[in-house]
Amino acid sequence: MNKLSMLDWAVFGLYFLIVSCYGFWIYNRKKANETRTSDFFLAEGSLTWWAIGASLIASNISAEQFVGLSGSGFAMGLAISSYEWMAAATLLVVAIFFMPGYLTNRIFTMPQFLEKRYSPLVATMMAIFWLLVYVFVNLSAILDLGAIALSTVSGFSFMACGVFLAVFAIIISLGGMKVIGYTDVVQVAVLVIGGLATTYLAVNLVSEQFGMSGFWNGRG
């Protein structure tokens, strides 16, 4: 099995170093200045529309798609893609019909909305519920799948890769959405290019396996 070359390690190392240093710089600057809690979620109002859009896409694409959904698609068929089509439609509905109301009422999080609409108790219950769901379902699955992918290409142990990804995620999150938003712009470009390359390689391998290589040569 092919492993990462020195150039691959250099690119990975440079990317992690730049993102980590940027995250620590934003974090230290926030400690020195007086900031509101909402600034953590709103990136101090500094994100442009294209950075926000890139962050939305990057936040919805991870090891779940490249490893999990790809495997589910191979096992169950194309119907699994309805998961992502539904997510895209939901984002449009929220942006067009719900977001204007949230912005008008200065609502930045779902617990804040529930507190205004119902009561602080309902907001607290929802926050605790989703915290548990993200920690024990979403994050655990993402770290597991990401560690599998990283361990496969790097040769390091599964546990070491999982710990590395968790620590790196913590470093990025220290700076809040201002760090995540702009680093997601780079990640979206990498994900799109990598996704297209992965799609081509996967379909090409399948076509060769089933004797359909003529498809790529215009003879299918």
C-alpha positions, 0 to 999 in steps of 0.5 A: 500500500502506498504511503505518504511521501516527504512532500505530502508530509511537508504539505500536511505539516505546513497546513497544520502549522499555519492553521494552529498558529492562526487559531492561537493568535486569534485566541490570545487576542480575544483574551487581551480584548473585551469580547462578547460571548456571541462573538465566538459564534459570529466571528466578531461580524468579520466574515464575508458572504463567501467565507460564510458559504464556504464554512457551511459547506465545509462544516457539512462535509467530513469523514462522514461523506468521504468514508461513511457515505461512500461505504453506505452507497457501495453497500446500499446504493444511490438512495443514501444520497437523499441524506445530502439532498435533504440537507441542501434543501433544508439549508435553503429553507432556513436561509430564505424563510427563517434566517431573516427573523433570527437576525431581526431578533438577534438570535444566534443559537437554537437555545437562545431561540427556545429561551425567547420562544418558550423558557430558559428550562426548555433552552437548557434541556435542548442544549444538554441534549444536543451536547450529548448527541454531538459528543457521543454520536457525531464527534465520535463517528467523525473522529473514528472515520477520520482516524481510519482514513488518516491511519490508512494513508499515514501508517500510524496507529488508529489511536494516535490519529484519533488523538491528533485529530481531536487536539487539532480540532480543539486548537482551531475551535479556540479562536471561534468562528473567525478562525473556522470560517476562513480556514474552511475556505481553504478546506472547501477548495481541497474537499472539492478538488479531492472529491472530484479526483476521488470520484474519477478514481473510484468510477474508473476502478469500478469500470475496470473491475467490471470490464467497462473501461471502454466507457472512459474511452468513448466506447461504452 
